């Protein structure tokens, strides 16, 4: 990796962390309307969607290993993703 990319990446991530940290640690910060329930529901929905996407990626990559299964998996993916 070129040395300039290192500085650009560091500046980007430190800048984003500063931006988020400013609003989270601000004295006038107000917590979510429903409190911890809202935070936990958001976290759970994020984790479930990550697991779902992981399964879809697994099924997609499975089609490369087993070509006879490919058509059935594509049908499943098309029916799941088109809804």
PyMOL commands that set and color helices and strands:
alter all, ss='L'
color gray80, all
select helices_A, chain A and resi 3-24+36-65+67-81
alter helices_A, ss='H'
color red, helices_A
deselect
rebuild
show_as cartoon
